[in-house]
Amino acid sequence: MPVILLIVKQFYEDLYRKVTSSTDASASHPENEEEDDSVPPILTAEVCHALHTSKTGADSLVAILFRLFNLCLHQRSIPAGFAEARTILLYKKGDAEDIKNYRPISLLSTIYKTFTHILTEGIRATLDAAKTDEQAGCQRTFSTIDHIHVVNKLIQKVMEYRLPLYMALVNYKKAFDLVENYYVWRALKHQQVPMPIISVLKKIYNKAKSTFCISDTSVEVDIQ
């Protein structure tokens, strides 16, 4: 195996490795996944919208995907190979054995992307309903410009009225990669996201794999 593939395998295994085991997490924070928690079925309109959003537009697949997606929710599981990706690493420049000099492009199943798009829209609706008016972060209707405007207004007012102002700025590096999955599930449950959806997401993450390709060579990595 080429040296760069060994580097790729080690880098992404370290990146996606769980820090807290599911056993330890469950022991500290037990939860009952078998609790009676229903979820509205996925509608044909949602499947159509997701297909057109992804620019697939395969209307002939709507009936089949409608049955498949609702079966996944009902059984809280996913088909074999559903969450497997193929990641192409494109060399940019510099040292060919430095992983930072490669740009990853992940190719996923269109059916998988359609399904997760529907789940994401459902979760977003639940989370948006729970947000307060004071929350500006992680909202689709807010941008950096809004935050800059608020900060400028605060500075103007405290200077005008000669008041003290304390601000804390936090810069998170690779925040998405560093969050333990278990605590994401806990947060979703706390926000009243239906348990069948959370269970399906767990299955997706537990079975996720990616084959990393450089030129005509490749290596498989489990994404935990």
N, C-alpha and C positions, 0 to 999 in steps of 0.2 A: 504494500500500500504506500503511495506517495506520502512524503513527509507532511505536505500541506493538508492532506485528508486526515491524518492523525491529529494535527493541530485543530482542524475543523471539528472533528468528533469530540475532542477533549473540551474545546471552548463551548460548544453548544450543550454538551452534557452537563458541564458546570453551570451554565446559564440557566438551564431548565430544571436542574435538580432540586427536589424538595428539601427544605431545611428541617421542617417539622413533619414527622411521620403522621399518617392519618390515624394510626393507633394511639399515639401519644395525644394528638389533638382531640380525638373522640373521648379518651379517658378523662381529659381535663374539662371538656365541654360536650357532654353527651347530647345527642339529638336523635329523634326518632324519625327516620325517613319513611317508615311505614304508616305514619299518621294519616288519617283520612283527610286528604286535601285535594279537592277537585280543581280542574283547570278547564276553562272554556275550550272547545275544540277549535282547531285551526280552520278557517273558512276558505272556501275556494277563491273568494275575492282577494284574500291575503296572499295566496299562492300566486295568483295572476299578477298582483302588484309587485311582488318580490321578483318574479321572472322578468317583468318589464323593466324594473329598476336595475337589474343586472344586465339589461340589454340582451337577454336571451330570447325572450318573446316566444318561447316554444309552447303555444297554447294547447297543443295536442298532449302535452305532458301533465296538464293541470289535474285531471282526474286521478292519474296514477300517483302523482306527488301528494295530492290531498289525502289519499288513503295511507301512503307511506308515512307522512309526517305525523298524522294523528295516531298511527300505530306506534311510532316512536314515543310519543307522549304518553299513550296509554300503558305501554310496557316499560316505560322509563329506560329505554335502551336505544342503541343505534346499530345499523348493519356493520358487518365486518369491513374494514378498509374505508369506512365513511370519513374518518377524520385523519386520513393520511395525506401528506402533502409532498410535493417535489420542489425543492428549493434550489434554484440556479444561482451559483455564486459567480458574479461577473467581476473579473479582475479590472482594477482601475489603473493604478500605477504604483511604482515603488517596489519594496521588497515583496517578492511573490510568496514568501513564507510568513508574511504578517497578515493575520486575519482581518485587520483593520483596512487593508487595501482591497477588500472584496465587498461588492454590493449585493446583498441577498434579495432575490425575487422569488417569492413563494407562489407556487401554482396549486390551486385547490379545486376539488370537484365542484362543478356548478350546482349540483344538487345539494351538496353540503352547504355552499354559500347561500343558496336560496332558503334552506331550512334555518340556518343561524340568523339570517336577516329577519325572518319572521319572529324568531325568539327574541332577538334584540329589540325589535319594535314593541313587542309585548312588555318586555322588561322596562324599556324606556318609559312607556306610558304609566306603569306602576310607580317608578321612581320619580317621575315628574310630578305626579299627584301628591307625593309625600314631601316635596321640596317646599321650603319657606320662601317668602318674598325676599328675605335678606341674603339668600344664597346666590352668589353670582358665578362661582366656579362650577365647572362641569355642566354647563347649560348651553344648549344649542343656540339660544337667542342672545348669548353674551359673547363678546370677543375681547381681545386684549385692549382694544380701543376704549371699551366701556370701563375697564379697570383703570386705565390711565386717566380717563376723565374724572372718575371718582376720587382718585388720589390727588389730582390737581385741585379739585374743589375743596377737599379736606385741607390741603396745604394753604389755600387762599383764606379759608375761614379761620383757621387757627392763627394765621398771621394777622388777620384783621382784628380778632378779639384777644390776641396775645395769650393764647392757650397752648399748653404743651401738647405735643403729638408724638406718639410712639408707634412705630411701624415695624413689623417683622416680615422679612422676605426669606422664603425657603426655596432653595433650588434642589429639586429631586433629580438624581441621576438614575436613569433606567428604572423609574418607579414602577412601571408595569411589570417588569421582569422580577422585581424584588418582593412583590406582594405574594404571600402564601395563599394558595388556592383555598385552603380550608376557611380562611378568614373572609374571603370573598363570598363563599357559600353562606357563612353566618350572617354577613351583612345583608345579603339578598333575602334571607329568611326573615331577618329583623324588619326589612322593609315590605314584608307581606307578599313577596314574589312566590307564586304557587310552587309547592314542593316538587311536583312532577317536572317542572321546567328546570329547577335546580338539579334534580337527579339526572336529567338528560345532559346538562352541562358537565356534571361530574364524569359521566360516561365518556363524553367527548374528550375531556382532558386526560382521563385515564388511558384512553386508547390512541391518543394522538401520537403520530410518528411523522418524521420528515426524512426524505432521502436527499442529502445535500450533494449537488453535482458540480464538479469543476471539469470543464472540457468533456472527455469521454470516461471519466472516473467518478465514482460515487460512494457514499457511505451513509448508512441509516442511523438515525438518532431518535431515541424515545423522548418525547416531550412530556414532562411530568408537571 
